Amino acid sequence: MAEGKWIDGLHAEMPVAEAAQVALAVRLGVVCTHLAPAVDSPYEDSEHVHQLRVGARRATAALKAFDDCLPRKQSKAANKALRTIRQAAGDARDWDVFIESLETTRSLKDSCGKPALDFLLGYALGERSAAQTRLEEAAEKTRDDLEALAAELPEQVREGGKHSEQTFGKLAEVDLSERFKQFAAAVAERPTDPDELHELRILGKHLRYAIEIFAGCFGPPLMEKLYPAIESMQEFLGELQDARVGIERMEALRSMARQALGAEWARLRPGLTKVIAGLRAKVRSGKKRFATWANEWEKLAEEYPLEACENPIRDR
């Protein structure tokens, strides 16, 4: 469980400070676990870079959830270190995903696409190497601080503040109620613009990471019905955003190749053109999937409102 989404040992009746100690120890520990292999052997198993990025996001969400329980100086230092690692790992992960996508792009597999595949792989490997250097530099700056924070910050949790009289379950109700309200309002707008869809995806990401912290305060519908729906939305909107960024990247590369490669450009053009067309199709598909998902989500949210998800505090 420590390596995954959910955190053992959290329940509605416990004090907020105690919950903070458990959650922070788990979330910061995961970051430290994946930092060394992500830096030392990233090409043997790219999963470590992925888990480092996600782990940093989850740890940041935990800091935000329990901010009032933490010493300001140490909380600020933890957020800064996590942001540095998250950004560097994110850059490396984006290029890992791009390289993996090239390997499964059918339009690059035939004789017309092969020159473009070779060109793109060479370019991507160069960018991935540069990203790895930045990750190594980020790790050098933050490793000692992160290890110290993982060991010490859970013990520095304070019992005072606005949560001193609250249970963890009450904090969960307040936090998730507000997040669900914001998310529902954004879905109800039925956005179609890629920028707006990206903003919705970010809202969903923050809601998802909060659910992972507070799930133990609610019954099965939250984890088994609502969470998977949000996760699904994040995945296909993530693919849409990747395609959108990919189009911009490919068009820039196409322009550069056309100007810089002379006669060789003719060999690359068919493959690059097909890749861009495929990415445009993914953007259209993602918009259609969201329209369908939004209708399904509203029905699901009506059937399983947060206040009906068997909160143990209400049941007692």
Short mmCIF file of the C-alpha atoms (twelve columns), coordinates in Angstrom:
data_MODEL
# 
_entry.id   MODEL 
# 
loop_
_atom_site.group_PDB 
_atom_site.id 
_atom_site.type_symbol 
_atom_site.label_atom_id 
_atom_site.label_alt_id 
_atom_site.label_comp_id 
_atom_site.label_asym_id 
_atom_site.label_seq_id 
_atom_site.Cartn_x 
_atom_site.Cartn_y 
_atom_site.Cartn_z 
_atom_site.pdbx_PDB_model_num 
ATOM 1   C CA . MET A 1   0.000   0.000  0.000   1 
ATOM 2   C CA . ALA A 2   2.875   2.408  0.723   1 
ATOM 3   C CA . GLU A 3   3.938   2.231  -2.905  1 
ATOM 4   C CA . GLY A 4   0.422   2.663  -4.262  1 
ATOM 5   C CA . LYS A 5   -2.540  4.981  -4.202  1 
ATOM 6   C CA . TRP A 6   -4.008  4.263  -0.822  1 
ATOM 7   C CA . ILE A 7   -2.590  4.700  2.683   1 
ATOM 8   C CA . ASP A 8   -3.099  2.095  5.387   1 
ATOM 9   C CA . GLY A 9   -3.877  3.172  8.929   1 
ATOM 10  C CA . LEU A 10  -6.081  6.201  8.278   1 
ATOM 11  C CA . HIS A 11  -9.644  6.319  9.646   1 
ATOM 12  C CA . ALA A 12  -12.289 8.924  10.340  1 
ATOM 13  C CA . GLU A 13  -12.109 9.020  14.128  1 
ATOM 14  C CA . MET A 14  -8.376  9.684  14.484  1 
ATOM 15  C CA . PRO A 15  -7.001  13.162 15.266  1 
ATOM 16  C CA . VAL A 16  -5.869  15.174 12.261  1 
ATOM 17  C CA . ALA A 17  -2.301  15.398 13.581  1 
ATOM 18  C CA . GLU A 18  -2.039  11.629 13.871  1 
ATOM 19  C CA . ALA A 19  -3.366  11.186 10.333  1 
ATOM 20  C CA . ALA A 20  -0.836  13.753 9.108   1 
ATOM 21  C CA . GLN A 21  2.031   11.780 10.638  1 
ATOM 22  C CA . VAL A 22  0.943   8.585  8.906   1 
ATOM 23  C CA . ALA A 23  0.269   10.171 5.517   1 
ATOM 24  C CA . LEU A 24  3.438   12.259 5.368   1 
ATOM 25  C CA . ALA A 25  5.668   9.353  6.363   1 
ATOM 26  C CA . VAL A 26  4.231   7.233  3.558   1 
ATOM 27  C CA . ARG A 27  4.184   9.877  0.842   1 
ATOM 28  C CA . LEU A 28  7.668   11.282 1.496   1 
ATOM 29  C CA . GLY A 29  9.053   7.779  1.891   1 
ATOM 30  C CA . VAL A 30  7.917   6.818  -1.602  1 
ATOM 31  C CA . VAL A 31  9.739   9.803  -3.102  1 
ATOM 32  C CA . CYS A 32  12.981  8.835  -1.367  1 
ATOM 33  C CA . THR A 33  12.572  5.200  -2.428  1 
ATOM 34  C CA . HIS A 34  12.381  6.019  -6.139  1 
ATOM 35  C CA . LEU A 35  14.837  8.907  -6.245  1 
ATOM 36  C CA . ALA A 36  18.048  6.851  -6.350  1 
ATOM 37  C CA . PRO A 37  17.023  4.360  -9.080  1 
ATOM 38  C CA . ALA A 38  15.435  7.138  -11.153 1 
ATOM 39  C CA . VAL A 39  18.790  8.901  -11.128 1 
ATOM 40  C CA . ASP A 40  21.190  5.944  -11.223 1 
ATOM 41  C CA . SER A 41  19.486  3.510  -13.617 1 
ATOM 42  C CA . PRO A 42  16.687  5.338  -15.474 1 
ATOM 43  C CA . TYR A 43  17.027  3.413  -18.732 1 
ATOM 44  C CA . GLU A 44  16.867  -0.030 -17.121 1 
ATOM 45  C CA . ASP A 45  13.357  0.609  -15.805 1 
ATOM 46  C CA . SER A 46  11.587  3.864  -16.659 1 
ATOM 47  C CA . GLU A 47  8.932   3.069  -14.050 1 
ATOM 48  C CA . HIS A 48  11.122  4.595  -11.326 1 
ATOM 49  C CA . VAL A 49  11.025  8.003  -13.019 1 
ATOM 50  C CA . HIS A 50  7.260   7.676  -13.398 1 
ATOM 51  C CA . GLN A 51  6.788   6.706  -9.747  1 
ATOM 52  C CA . LEU A 52  9.104   9.509  -8.635  1 
ATOM 53  C CA . ARG A 53  6.997   12.051 -10.501 1 
ATOM 54  C CA . VAL A 54  3.694   10.696 -9.210  1 
ATOM 55  C CA . GLY A 55  5.133   10.228 -5.722  1 
ATOM 56  C CA . ALA A 56  6.213   13.864 -5.628  1 
ATOM 57  C CA . ARG A 57  2.714   14.933 -6.669  1 
ATOM 58  C CA . ARG A 58  1.109   12.791 -3.980  1 
ATOM 59  C CA . ALA A 59  3.507   14.072 -1.335  1 
ATOM 60  C CA . THR A 60  2.696   17.650 -2.328  1 
ATOM 61  C CA . ALA A 61  -1.018  16.864 -2.001  1 
ATOM 62  C CA . ALA A 62  -0.404  15.524 1.518   1 
ATOM 63  C CA . LEU A 63  1.487   18.682 2.489   1 
ATOM 64  C CA . LYS A 64  -1.435  20.762 1.245   1 
ATOM 65  C CA . ALA A 65  -4.013  18.650 3.076   1 
ATOM 66  C CA . PHE A 66  -2.206  18.981 6.405   1 
ATOM 67  C CA . ASP A 67  -0.636  22.407 5.944   1 
ATOM 68  C CA . ASP A 68  -2.099  23.841 9.150   1 
ATOM 69  C CA . CYS A 69  -0.445  21.075 11.182  1 
ATOM 70  C CA . LEU A 70  3.075   21.722 9.908   1 
ATOM 71  C CA . PRO A 71  5.827   24.183 10.826  1 
ATOM 72  C CA . ARG A 72  5.811   26.795 8.084   1 
ATOM 73  C CA . LYS A 73  9.557   26.751 7.456   1 
ATOM 74  C CA . GLN A 74  9.757   22.977 7.060   1 
ATOM 75  C CA . SER A 75  6.568   22.854 4.983   1 
ATOM 76  C CA . LYS A 76  7.934   25.495 2.634   1 
ATOM 77  C CA . ALA A 77  11.235  23.623 2.301   1 
ATOM 78  C CA . ALA A 78  9.417   20.358 1.547   1 
ATOM 79  C CA . ASN A 79  7.238   21.954 -1.111  1 
ATOM 80  C CA . LYS A 80  10.254  23.569 -2.748  1 
ATOM 81  C CA . ALA A 81  12.238  20.323 -2.841  1 
ATOM 82  C CA . LEU A 82  9.291   18.348 -4.167  1 
ATOM 83  C CA . ARG A 83  8.580   20.933 -6.852  1 
ATOM 84  C CA . THR A 84  12.202  20.775 -8.025  1 
ATOM 85  C CA . ILE A 85  12.101  16.971 -8.255  1 
ATOM 86  C CA . ARG A 86  8.617   16.869 -9.763  1 
ATOM 87  C CA . GLN A 87  9.501   19.237 -12.572 1 
ATOM 88  C CA . ALA A 88  12.745  17.450 -13.425 1 
ATOM 89  C CA . ALA A 89  11.161  13.998 -13.256 1 
ATOM 90  C CA . GLY A 90  8.209   15.260 -15.296 1 
ATOM 91  C CA . ASP A 91  10.492  16.443 -18.066 1 
ATOM 92  C CA . ALA A 92  12.257  13.074 -18.186 1 
ATOM 93  C CA . ARG A 93  8.980   11.162 -18.020 1 
ATOM 94  C CA . ASP A 94  7.475   13.155 -20.890 1 
ATOM 95  C CA . TRP A 95  10.336  12.084 -23.152 1 
ATOM 96  C CA . ASP A 96  10.038  8.462  -21.987 1 
ATOM 97  C CA . VAL A 97  6.368   8.540  -22.977 1 
ATOM 98  C CA . PHE A 98  7.204   10.171 -26.311 1 
ATOM 99  C CA . ILE A 99  9.784   7.491  -27.136 1 
ATOM 100 C CA . GLU A 100 7.352   4.731  -26.157 1 
ATOM 101 C CA . SER A 101 4.686   6.287  -28.373 1 
ATOM 102 C CA . LEU A 102 7.023   6.251  -31.375 1 
ATOM 103 C CA . GLU A 103 7.522   2.527  -30.940 1 
ATOM 104 C CA . THR A 104 3.767   1.925  -31.256 1 
ATOM 105 C CA . THR A 105 2.943   4.433  -34.008 1 
ATOM 106 C CA . ARG A 106 1.885   2.331  -36.987 1 
ATOM 107 C CA . SER A 107 2.392   5.107  -39.538 1 
ATOM 108 C CA . LEU A 108 6.118   4.996  -38.780 1 
ATOM 109 C CA . LYS A 109 6.514   1.264  -39.331 1 
ATOM 110 C CA . ASP A 110 6.415   1.119  -43.141 1 
ATOM 111 C CA . SER A 111 9.146   2.160  -45.558 1 
ATOM 112 C CA . CYS A 112 7.715   5.682  -45.933 1 
ATOM 113 C CA . GLY A 113 7.646   6.254  -42.199 1 
ATOM 114 C CA . LYS A 114 10.985  4.675  -41.264 1 
ATOM 115 C CA . PRO A 115 13.151  7.763  -42.038 1 
ATOM 116 C CA . ALA A 116 10.908  9.890  -39.816 1 
ATOM 117 C CA . LEU A 117 11.050  7.249  -37.067 1 
ATOM 118 C CA . ASP A 118 14.845  7.259  -37.098 1 
ATOM 119 C CA . PHE A 119 14.899  11.057 -37.080 1 
ATOM 120 C CA . LEU A 120 12.425  11.343 -34.200 1 
ATOM 121 C CA . LEU A 121 14.098  8.654  -32.110 1 
ATOM 122 C CA . GLY A 122 17.452  10.354 -32.470 1 
ATOM 123 C CA . TYR A 123 15.994  13.706 -31.526 1 
ATOM 124 C CA . ALA A 124 14.032  12.276 -28.588 1 
ATOM 125 C CA . LEU A 125 16.990  10.347 -27.170 1 
ATOM 126 C CA . GLY A 126 19.049  13.534 -27.199 1 
ATOM 127 C CA . GLU A 127 16.312  15.401 -25.350 1 
ATOM 128 C CA . ARG A 128 15.873  12.517 -22.905 1 
ATOM 129 C CA . SER A 129 19.586  12.541 -22.136 1 
ATOM 130 C CA . ALA A 130 19.455  16.278 -21.443 1 
ATOM 131 C CA . ALA A 131 16.412  15.758 -19.212 1 
ATOM 132 C CA . GLN A 132 18.290  13.091 -17.267 1 
ATOM 133 C CA . THR A 133 21.115  15.526 -16.627 1 
ATOM 134 C CA . ARG A 134 18.593  18.004 -15.229 1 
ATOM 135 C CA . LEU A 135 17.093  15.278 -13.031 1 
ATOM 136 C CA . GLU A 136 20.523  14.383 -11.686 1 
ATOM 137 C CA . GLU A 137 21.180  18.038 -10.886 1 
ATOM 138 C CA . ALA A 138 17.802  18.330 -9.159  1 
ATOM 139 C CA . ALA A 139 18.507  15.212 -7.113  1 
ATOM 140 C CA . GLU A 140 21.909  16.549 -6.094  1 
ATOM 141 C CA . LYS A 141 20.235  19.720 -4.788  1 
ATOM 142 C CA . THR A 142 17.374  18.044 -2.939  1 
ATOM 143 C CA . ARG A 143 18.376  14.508 -1.930  1 
ATOM 144 C CA . ASP A 144 19.699  15.338 1.550   1 
ATOM 145 C CA . ASP A 145 16.798  17.680 2.288   1 
ATOM 146 C CA . LEU A 146 14.205  15.154 1.153   1 
ATOM 147 C CA . GLU A 147 15.700  12.353 3.214   1 
ATOM 148 C CA . ALA A 148 15.847  14.593 6.278   1 
ATOM 149 C CA . LEU A 149 12.284  15.783 5.752   1 
ATOM 150 C CA . ALA A 150 11.005  12.227 5.278   1 
ATOM 151 C CA . ALA A 151 12.566  11.259 8.606   1 
ATOM 152 C CA . GLU A 152 11.773  14.400 10.596  1 
ATOM 153 C CA . LEU A 153 8.683   16.156 9.233   1 
ATOM 154 C CA . PRO A 154 6.123   13.558 10.427  1 
ATOM 155 C CA . GLU A 155 7.496   14.021 13.956  1 
ATOM 156 C CA . GLN A 156 7.157   17.814 13.696  1 
ATOM 157 C CA . VAL A 157 3.394   17.738 13.148  1 
ATOM 158 C CA . ARG A 158 1.628   20.124 15.518  1 
ATOM 159 C CA . GLU A 159 -1.661  19.406 17.275  1 
ATOM 160 C CA . GLY A 160 -2.729  23.053 17.436  1 
ATOM 161 C CA . GLY A 161 -4.216  25.214 14.715  1 
ATOM 162 C CA . LYS A 162 -7.653  25.197 13.166  1 
ATOM 163 C CA . HIS A 163 -7.733  21.381 13.013  1 
ATOM 164 C CA . SER A 164 -6.995  20.855 16.719  1 
ATOM 165 C CA . GLU A 165 -10.611 20.048 17.591  1 
ATOM 166 C CA . GLN A 166 -11.348 18.203 14.360  1 
ATOM 167 C CA . THR A 167 -11.232 14.534 13.586  1 
ATOM 168 C CA . PHE A 168 -9.606  13.382 10.364  1 
ATOM 169 C CA . GLY A 169 -13.067 12.437 9.105   1 
ATOM 170 C CA . LYS A 170 -14.393 15.966 9.548   1 
ATOM 171 C CA . LEU A 171 -11.414 17.379 7.675   1 
ATOM 172 C CA . ALA A 172 -12.089 14.856 4.919   1 
ATOM 173 C CA . GLU A 173 -15.718 15.972 4.608   1 
ATOM 174 C CA . VAL A 174 -14.830 19.645 4.351   1 
ATOM 175 C CA . ASP A 175 -11.926 19.175 1.961   1 
ATOM 176 C CA . LEU A 176 -13.577 16.741 -0.439  1 
ATOM 177 C CA . SER A 177 -16.929 18.538 -0.424  1 
ATOM 178 C CA . GLU A 178 -15.300 21.710 -1.708  1 
ATOM 179 C CA . ARG A 179 -13.210 19.860 -4.277  1 
ATOM 180 C CA . PHE A 180 -16.189 17.911 -5.606  1 
ATOM 181 C CA . LYS A 181 -18.187 21.136 -5.877  1 
ATOM 182 C CA . GLN A 182 -15.468 22.812 -7.956  1 
ATOM 183 C CA . PHE A 183 -15.007 19.739 -10.113 1 
ATOM 184 C CA . ALA A 184 -18.748 19.317 -10.741 1 
ATOM 185 C CA . ALA A 185 -19.068 22.972 -11.733 1 
ATOM 186 C CA . ALA A 186 -16.206 22.634 -14.217 1 
ATOM 187 C CA . VAL A 187 -17.707 19.483 -15.750 1 
ATOM 188 C CA . ALA A 188 -21.111 21.185 -16.030 1 
ATOM 189 C CA . GLU A 189 -19.538 23.854 -18.243 1 
ATOM 190 C CA . ARG A 190 -18.947 21.122 -20.864 1 
ATOM 191 C CA . PRO A 191 -15.615 22.595 -22.035 1 
ATOM 192 C CA . THR A 192 -14.400 21.822 -25.550 1 
ATOM 193 C CA . ASP A 193 -11.377 24.094 -25.801 1 
ATOM 194 C CA . PRO A 194 -8.141  22.137 -25.141 1 
ATOM 195 C CA . ASP A 195 -6.964  24.734 -22.605 1 
ATOM 196 C CA . GLU A 196 -10.195 24.413 -20.645 1 
ATOM 197 C CA . LEU A 197 -10.069 20.625 -20.812 1 
ATOM 198 C CA . HIS A 198 -6.514  20.743 -19.511 1 
ATOM 199 C CA . GLU A 199 -7.629  22.912 -16.578 1 
ATOM 200 C CA . LEU A 200 -10.410 20.425 -15.833 1 
ATOM 201 C CA . ARG A 201 -7.892  17.602 -15.904 1 
ATOM 202 C CA . ILE A 202 -5.767  19.453 -13.336 1 
ATOM 203 C CA . LEU A 203 -8.818  19.893 -11.099 1 
ATOM 204 C CA . GLY A 204 -9.492  16.174 -11.451 1 
ATOM 205 C CA . LYS A 205 -5.890  15.362 -10.589 1 
ATOM 206 C CA . HIS A 206 -6.032  17.385 -7.377  1 
ATOM 207 C CA . LEU A 207 -9.356  15.799 -6.449  1 
ATOM 208 C CA . ARG A 208 -7.996  12.335 -7.171  1 
ATOM 209 C CA . TYR A 209 -4.931  12.786 -4.957  1 
ATOM 210 C CA . ALA A 210 -7.134  14.152 -2.162  1 
ATOM 211 C CA . ILE A 211 -9.429  11.124 -2.435  1 
ATOM 212 C CA . GLU A 212 -6.392  8.874  -2.054  1 
ATOM 213 C CA . ILE A 213 -5.662  10.544 1.282   1 
ATOM 214 C CA . PHE A 214 -9.225  10.693 2.637   1 
ATOM 215 C CA . ALA A 215 -10.729 7.487  1.214   1 
ATOM 216 C CA . GLY A 216 -10.566 5.679  4.568   1 
ATOM 217 C CA . CYS A 217 -13.156 8.101  5.945   1 
ATOM 218 C CA . PHE A 218 -15.788 6.976  3.442   1 
ATOM 219 C CA . GLY A 219 -17.391 3.815  2.224   1 
ATOM 220 C CA . PRO A 220 -16.817 1.756  -0.957  1 
ATOM 221 C CA . PRO A 221 -18.645 3.985  -3.495  1 
ATOM 222 C CA . LEU A 222 -15.978 6.664  -3.259  1 
ATOM 223 C CA . MET A 223 -13.136 4.286  -4.096  1 
ATOM 224 C CA . GLU A 224 -15.030 1.886  -6.319  1 
ATOM 225 C CA . LYS A 225 -17.306 4.204  -8.327  1 
ATOM 226 C CA . LEU A 226 -16.307 7.872  -8.218  1 
ATOM 227 C CA . TYR A 227 -12.531 7.531  -8.092  1 
ATOM 228 C CA . PRO A 228 -12.242 5.200  -11.128 1 
ATOM 229 C CA . ALA A 229 -14.407 7.583  -13.171 1 
ATOM 230 C CA . ILE A 230 -12.133 10.525 -12.328 1 
ATOM 231 C CA . GLU A 231 -9.078  8.402  -13.068 1 
ATOM 232 C CA . SER A 232 -10.493 7.433  -16.465 1 
ATOM 233 C CA . MET A 233 -11.149 11.066 -17.335 1 
ATOM 234 C CA . GLN A 234 -7.614  11.991 -16.378 1 
ATOM 235 C CA . GLU A 235 -6.201  9.292  -18.605 1 
ATOM 236 C CA . PHE A 236 -7.979  10.204 -21.824 1 
ATOM 237 C CA . LEU A 237 -7.653  13.946 -21.258 1 
ATOM 238 C CA . GLY A 238 -3.991  13.298 -20.579 1 
ATOM 239 C CA . GLU A 239 -3.744  11.589 -23.958 1 
ATOM 240 C CA . LEU A 240 -5.509  14.560 -25.537 1 
ATOM 241 C CA . GLN A 241 -3.049  16.976 -23.917 1 
ATOM 242 C CA . ASP A 242 -0.090  14.817 -24.967 1 
ATOM 243 C CA . ALA A 243 -1.415  14.845 -28.534 1 
ATOM 244 C CA . ARG A 244 -1.881  18.596 -28.462 1 
ATOM 245 C CA . VAL A 245 1.679   19.152 -27.205 1 
ATOM 246 C CA . GLY A 246 2.868   16.564 -29.706 1 
ATOM 247 C CA . ILE A 247 1.324   18.485 -32.598 1 
ATOM 248 C CA . GLU A 248 3.155   21.647 -31.585 1 
ATOM 249 C CA . ARG A 249 6.406   19.734 -31.202 1 
ATOM 250 C CA . MET A 250 6.030   17.916 -34.520 1 
ATOM 251 C CA . GLU A 251 5.149   21.056 -36.429 1 
ATOM 252 C CA . ALA A 252 8.219   22.795 -35.025 1 
ATOM 253 C CA . LEU A 253 10.399  19.814 -35.957 1 
ATOM 254 C CA . ARG A 254 8.863   19.647 -39.408 1 
ATOM 255 C CA . SER A 255 9.629   23.313 -39.979 1 
ATOM 256 C CA . MET A 256 13.187  22.892 -38.722 1 
ATOM 257 C CA . ALA A 257 13.798  19.794 -40.857 1 
ATOM 258 C CA . ARG A 258 12.386  21.435 -43.956 1 
ATOM 259 C CA . GLN A 259 14.765  24.369 -43.574 1 
ATOM 260 C CA . ALA A 260 17.860  22.527 -42.357 1 
ATOM 261 C CA . LEU A 261 17.972  19.194 -44.165 1 
ATOM 262 C CA . GLY A 262 17.665  20.157 -47.797 1 
ATOM 263 C CA . ALA A 263 17.135  17.131 -50.037 1 
ATOM 264 C CA . GLU A 264 16.773  14.818 -47.025 1 
ATOM 265 C CA . TRP A 265 13.554  16.595 -46.092 1 
ATOM 266 C CA . ALA A 266 11.674  14.731 -48.810 1 
ATOM 267 C CA . ARG A 267 12.403  11.426 -47.033 1 
ATOM 268 C CA . LEU A 268 11.072  12.681 -43.701 1 
ATOM 269 C CA . ARG A 269 7.979   14.529 -44.876 1 
ATOM 270 C CA . PRO A 270 5.596   11.564 -45.389 1 
ATOM 271 C CA . GLY A 271 6.229   10.101 -41.933 1 
ATOM 272 C CA . LEU A 272 6.037   13.396 -40.079 1 
ATOM 273 C CA . THR A 273 2.864   14.383 -41.910 1 
ATOM 274 C CA . LYS A 274 1.188   11.111 -40.959 1 
ATOM 275 C CA . VAL A 275 2.224   11.442 -37.326 1 
ATOM 276 C CA . ILE A 276 0.728   14.940 -37.108 1 
ATOM 277 C CA . ALA A 277 -2.487  13.713 -38.731 1 
ATOM 278 C CA . GLY A 278 -2.676  10.898 -36.187 1 
ATOM 279 C CA . LEU A 279 -2.219  13.326 -33.296 1 
ATOM 280 C CA . ARG A 280 -4.971  15.588 -34.617 1 
ATOM 281 C CA . ALA A 281 -7.260  12.562 -34.709 1 
ATOM 282 C CA . LYS A 282 -6.435  11.847 -31.049 1 
ATOM 283 C CA . VAL A 283 -7.424  15.386 -30.086 1 
ATOM 284 C CA . ARG A 284 -10.787 15.012 -31.838 1 
ATOM 285 C CA . SER A 285 -11.323 11.611 -30.263 1 
ATOM 286 C CA . GLY A 286 -10.495 12.961 -26.805 1 
ATOM 287 C CA . LYS A 287 -13.085 15.713 -27.121 1 
ATOM 288 C CA . LYS A 288 -15.749 13.199 -28.118 1 
ATOM 289 C CA . ARG A 289 -14.825 10.898 -25.239 1 
ATOM 290 C CA . PHE A 290 -15.141 13.760 -22.785 1 
ATOM 291 C CA . ALA A 291 -18.640 14.633 -24.004 1 
ATOM 292 C CA . THR A 292 -19.717 11.024 -23.404 1 
ATOM 293 C CA . TRP A 293 -17.899 10.811 -20.087 1 
ATOM 294 C CA . ALA A 294 -19.439 14.043 -18.779 1 
ATOM 295 C CA . ASN A 295 -22.958 12.671 -19.245 1 
ATOM 296 C CA . GLU A 296 -22.014 9.444  -17.494 1 
ATOM 297 C CA . TRP A 297 -20.296 11.326 -14.684 1 
ATOM 298 C CA . GLU A 298 -23.323 13.451 -13.867 1 
ATOM 299 C CA . LYS A 299 -25.462 10.321 -13.566 1 
ATOM 300 C CA . LEU A 300 -22.838 8.656  -11.379 1 
ATOM 301 C CA . ALA A 301 -22.444 11.715 -9.138  1 
ATOM 302 C CA . GLU A 302 -26.217 11.899 -8.724  1 
ATOM 303 C CA . GLU A 303 -26.377 8.231  -7.763  1 
ATOM 304 C CA . TYR A 304 -23.407 8.431  -5.389  1 
ATOM 305 C CA . PRO A 305 -23.196 11.942 -3.874  1 
ATOM 306 C CA . LEU A 306 -20.319 12.359 -1.451  1 
ATOM 307 C CA . GLU A 307 -22.616 12.802 1.533   1 
ATOM 308 C CA . ALA A 308 -24.157 9.385  0.826   1 
ATOM 309 C CA . CYS A 309 -20.848 7.497  0.705   1 
ATOM 310 C CA . GLU A 310 -21.268 5.916  4.134   1 
ATOM 311 C CA . ASN A 311 -19.142 8.368  6.087   1 
ATOM 312 C CA . PRO A 312 -18.393 6.501  9.316   1 
ATOM 313 C CA . ILE A 313 -18.744 9.685  11.385  1 
ATOM 314 C CA . ARG A 314 -22.404 9.990  10.373  1 
ATOM 315 C CA . ASP A 315 -23.013 6.289  10.935  1 
ATOM 316 C CA . ARG A 316 -21.925 6.379  14.552  1 
# 
